[in-house]
Amino acid sequence: MDMTADADLSTVPPAPPEEIDVLVVGAGISGIGAAWHLTQRLPGTRFVVVEAQDGFGGTWRTHRFPGIRSDSDLHTFGYSFKPWTGPPIATAAEIKAYMGGIIAENGLDAHIRYGHEVLSADWSSVAARWTVTVRRRDSGAVVVFRPRFLWMCQGYYRHAEGYTPSWPGMADFQGAIVHPQTWPEDLDTSAKRVVVIGSGATAATLVPALAGQCAHVTMLQRSPTFFRTGRNAIELAETLRQLKVDETWIHEIVRRKILFDQDAFTRQTFENPEKVKAELIGAIRALLGPDYDVDTHFTPRYRPWRQRIAFVPDADLFHAIRRGEASVETGEIDRFTKGGILLKSGTEIAADIIVTATGFHLSVMGDIPFSRDGAPIDFADTVTWHGMMFTGVPNLAWVFGYFRASWTLRTDLVADVVCRLLPHMAAKGAREVEPVLPEAAKGLNGGPWTDPEDFNPGYLQRDLHRLPKTGPGAAWRHSQDYWADKDVFPAIDLDDEALRYG
Ligand SMILES: Cc1cc2nc3c(=O)[nH]c(=O)nc-3n(C[C@H](O)[C@H](O)[C@H](O)COP(=O)(O)OP(=O)(O)OC[C@H]3O[C@@H](n4cnc5c(N)ncnc54)[C@H](O)[C@@H]3O)c2cc1C
């Protein structure tokens, strides 16, 4: 007889709360980075990483659509401490293998609890600890952690489902409607006409991956996007490898070169946007030929860098269009029909499968209810200190990466501050630390997390009001500028009056 099947769970005593130093939430690229920094820089720290999913990877585990790959290079999307030896644009599988190597080489598995979803977090002023309730996916049991410090690495979007706008007639469509974030494993695209709605990095990945694997794939966009193309290789890395230079050196040198070039490019986009625009569009014109309507389909209306510029390795998207396996339609959707999509222009696109590559639901702190001594915390009412800590929220740091540079660069920089802050607190005998606005700034209305004039993708525009606010001066915002932060972060004075210890 199976005793476990009949066991009455209500009689099983709950596990006692685990008192630890640090709880890391999320085992994506940020959480694994945090775990590595804690083991290397603060050995002996009692820490646990909780991850809702059944394995590590975060974004690279959640997304399983055909062709899933990075849109930035892995020398900078990889960590500073582990050489990346493959081609710069990598598949999700390659990124997970890289992360898996770090976990195995550093024994990080001992700290990670998979299938553990954080349900709530309450700060106790008396105990100077967080009480974090977590649900185990296997048993449904709720377990409690009582960490001194919370390191939020839960990303910025809801993992359970993507964002799909609602269009008239969706219920009439007789084919399948699929969001790339929840791609059905058994979806058969062969001999099907597929329409991918969107033209961001996800669409630019999916379209070449589906081209040739289905009857035809159409990328349907409301308005065009900027793309960069080039060989999926870095010449400098190839040269250094020919010279038998050590991979650790190659990683560092190539990182510096990429960051140097990106800095120059970003500056150009601000200082000389028309020139950059002409170069980007000119490269696409050269790929698609003189008869292609680049003006309609690949000439964006916004400034380069107002949205992330996706890199298209080996120009595969454009080759698929040239081969006739893929095409682009630019226009507004009027409605879905039985057999496809009707545009406001009157054009109807026939489809068997419609893929809505229309983005994410922003998630602020994993949508976890936070409180302080039982009183709810609304992060929209807080002001951020350097985009990593928040007024009114003690002992908590969040990794929110860069839009115009690889996310992981920020992971390493935030880790640097946290790994200085924890021993600093210990040395001071402090149990808590909290950013406090200068007296003159208290009561002023904070600005938005990002300036919509500067960077305005849909998912941020929709939910900007839910994100923390900015305050006066550079310390009270997320700079979104890696090239400034790389000097500012290591020099942050932890005894600055912006931080109050208790
Ligand atoms: C398809 C795609 C491609 C991208 N390509 C790039 C790129 O090339 N370069 C780049 O810089 N950025 C890219 N990004 C942005 C990307 O999300 C980040 O770069 C990075 O992967 C985020 O890492 P993260 O660890 O901070 O968060 P995530 O990858 O989002 O991981 C967060 C983890 O936290 C877990 N979690 C969330 N809530 C809870 C909870 N309540 N309890 C427990 N666990 C929880 C999630 O399950 C998840 O595993 C891409 C994003 C997408 C969607």
The ligand as an SDF file (V2000), in Angstrom:
LIG
                    3D

 53 58  0  0  0  0  0  0  0  0999 V2000
   13.6520   35.9910  -25.9380 C   0  0  0  0  0  0  0  0  0  0  0  0
   14.5230   36.9410  -25.1860 C   0  0  0  0  0  0  0  0  0  0  0  0
   15.8110   37.2070  -25.6240 C   0  0  0  0  0  0  0  0  0  0  0  0
   16.6250   38.0850  -24.9010 C   0  0  0  0  0  0  0  0  0  0  0  0
   17.8960   38.3160  -25.3660 N   0  0  0  0  0  0  0  0  0  0  0  0
   18.6960   39.1370  -24.6600 C   0  0  0  0  0  0  0  0  0  0  0  0
   20.0360   39.3790  -25.0950 C   0  0  0  0  0  0  0  0  0  0  0  0
   20.4930   38.8580  -26.0860 O   0  0  0  0  0  0  0  0  0  0  0  0
   20.7890   40.2250  -24.3760 N   0  0  0  0  0  0  0  0  0  0  0  0
   20.3220   40.8390  -23.2490 C   0  0  0  0  0  0  0  0  0  0  0  0
   21.0660   41.5950  -22.6320 O   0  0  0  0  0  0  0  0  0  0  0  0
   19.0660   40.6190  -22.8200 N   0  0  0  0  0  0  0  0  0  0  0  0
   18.2520   39.7950  -23.4820 C   0  0  0  0  0  0  0  0  0  0  0  0
   16.9770   39.5820  -23.0420 N   0  0  0  0  0  0  0  0  0  0  0  0
   16.5340   40.1600  -21.7930 C   0  0  0  0  0  0  0  0  0  0  0  0
   16.7070   39.0350  -20.7390 C   0  0  0  0  0  0  0  0  0  0  0  0
   15.5260   38.7360  -20.1250 O   0  0  0  0  0  0  0  0  0  0  0  0
   17.7840   39.3770  -19.7680 C   0  0  0  0  0  0  0  0  0  0  0  0
   18.9360   39.6880  -20.4290 O   0  0  0  0  0  0  0  0  0  0  0  0
   18.1750   38.2670  -18.7920 C   0  0  0  0  0  0  0  0  0  0  0  0
   18.0920   36.9720  -19.3040 O   0  0  0  0  0  0  0  0  0  0  0  0
   17.3830   38.4430  -17.5780 C   0  0  0  0  0  0  0  0  0  0  0  0
   17.9860   37.6120  -16.6180 O   0  0  0  0  0  0  0  0  0  0  0  0
   17.4620   37.5900  -15.1440 P   0  0  0  0  0  0  0  0  0  0  0  0
   18.1530   36.4550  -14.4830 O   0  0  0  0  0  0  0  0  0  0  0  0
   17.6110   38.9260  -14.5220 O   0  0  0  0  0  0  0  0  0  0  0  0
   15.8990   37.3260  -15.2550 O   0  0  0  0  0  0  0  0  0  0  0  0
   15.0630   36.0930  -15.9690 P   0  0  0  0  0  0  0  0  0  0  0  0
   15.8560   35.5280  -17.0540 O   0  0  0  0  0  0  0  0  0  0  0  0
   13.7650   36.6990  -16.2320 O   0  0  0  0  0  0  0  0  0  0  0  0
   15.0070   35.0420  -14.7930 O   0  0  0  0  0  0  0  0  0  0  0  0
   14.2610   35.2710  -13.6400 C   0  0  0  0  0  0  0  0  0  0  0  0
   14.0110   33.9530  -12.9290 C   0  0  0  0  0  0  0  0  0  0  0  0
   13.3220   34.2410  -11.7190 O   0  0  0  0  0  0  0  0  0  0  0  0
   12.2920   33.2990  -11.5370 C   0  0  0  0  0  0  0  0  0  0  0  0
   11.2260   33.8920  -10.7340 N   0  0  0  0  0  0  0  0  0  0  0  0
   10.4090   34.9280  -11.0500 C   0  0  0  0  0  0  0  0  0  0  0  0
    9.5320   35.1590  -10.0720 N   0  0  0  0  0  0  0  0  0  0  0  0
    9.7970   34.2450   -9.1000 C   0  0  0  0  0  0  0  0  0  0  0  0
    9.2060   33.9610   -7.8400 C   0  0  0  0  0  0  0  0  0  0  0  0
    8.1540   34.6460   -7.3680 N   0  0  0  0  0  0  0  0  0  0  0  0
    9.7220   32.9540   -7.1150 N   0  0  0  0  0  0  0  0  0  0  0  0
   10.7760   32.2300   -7.5460 C   0  0  0  0  0  0  0  0  0  0  0  0
   11.3620   32.4480   -8.7560 N   0  0  0  0  0  0  0  0  0  0  0  0
   10.8750   33.4440   -9.5140 C   0  0  0  0  0  0  0  0  0  0  0  0
   11.8240   32.9810  -12.9460 C   0  0  0  0  0  0  0  0  0  0  0  0
   11.2060   31.7110  -12.9960 O   0  0  0  0  0  0  0  0  0  0  0  0
   13.1380   33.0100  -13.7240 C   0  0  0  0  0  0  0  0  0  0  0  0
   13.7240   31.7620  -13.8120 O   0  0  0  0  0  0  0  0  0  0  0  0
   16.1370   38.7180  -23.7360 C   0  0  0  0  0  0  0  0  0  0  0  0
   14.8310   38.4610  -23.3120 C   0  0  0  0  0  0  0  0  0  0  0  0
   14.0300   37.5870  -24.0200 C   0  0  0  0  0  0  0  0  0  0  0  0
   12.6510   37.3340  -23.5240 C   0  0  0  0  0  0  0  0  0  0  0  0
  1  2  1  0
  2  3  1  0
  2 52  2  0
  3  4  2  0
  4  5  1  0
  4 50  1  0
  5  6  2  0
  6  7  1  0
  6 13  1  0
  7  8  2  0
  7  9  1  0
  9 10  1  0
 10 11  2  0
 10 12  1  0
 12 13  2  0
 13 14  1  0
 14 15  1  0
 14 50  1  0
 15 16  1  0
 16 17  1  0
 16 18  1  0
 18 19  1  0
 18 20  1  0
 20 21  1  0
 20 22  1  0
 22 23  1  0
 23 24  1  0
 24 25  2  0
 24 26  1  0
 24 27  1  0
 27 28  1  0
 28 29  2  0
 28 30  1  0
 28 31  1  0
 31 32  1  0
 32 33  1  0
 33 34  1  0
 33 48  1  0
 34 35  1  0
 35 36  1  0
 35 46  1  0
 36 37  1  0
 36 45  1  0
 37 38  2  0
 38 39  1  0
 39 40  1  0
 39 45  2  0
 40 41  1  0
 40 42  2  0
 42 43  1  0
 43 44  2  0
 44 45  1  0
 46 47  1  0
 46 48  1  0
 48 49  1  0
 50 51  2  0
 51 52  1  0
 52 53  1  0
M  END
$$$$
